[in-house]
Amino acid sequence: MNAPLDPGLQVERTGLAWVRTALGLAANAFLVLRSGIGARDGTTIGAGIALLALGAIVAMVGWRRPLQLDVAVRSGRTPVNVRVIRATAVAVGLAAVAALLAVLR
């Protein structure tokens, strides 16, 4: 027997997680940009701009995702979207590597 999905605070927590991820990306982007501007290194500046763009994309996806989850939960469908989860994990992983390489340069 399938238990009904609980339309509690999961959607709100998911939205907050997306916001935290976007803010973390933006903070790292600004640190990388600052490092690149200080060193006058075009590659590091480019990495910072790419991280900033990634943060904006995550923010946009994160704005829509709670709405999609709410609709899915209320209609009784599963709210899991594997493609979004995988894409976000890869993007954040690449952002972490880029930030690490920029700091270690």
WOPEMO-V458164 format. One line per field, one symbol per residue. phi: phi as a letter, one per 30 degrees, with the letter a starting at -180 (. if undefined). A space follows every 10 residues. Layout:
phi=???
This chain:
phi=.dddddddde dddddddddd dddddddddd ddeddddddh cddddddddd dddddddddd ddddeddddd ddddcidddd bddddddddd dddddddddd ddddd
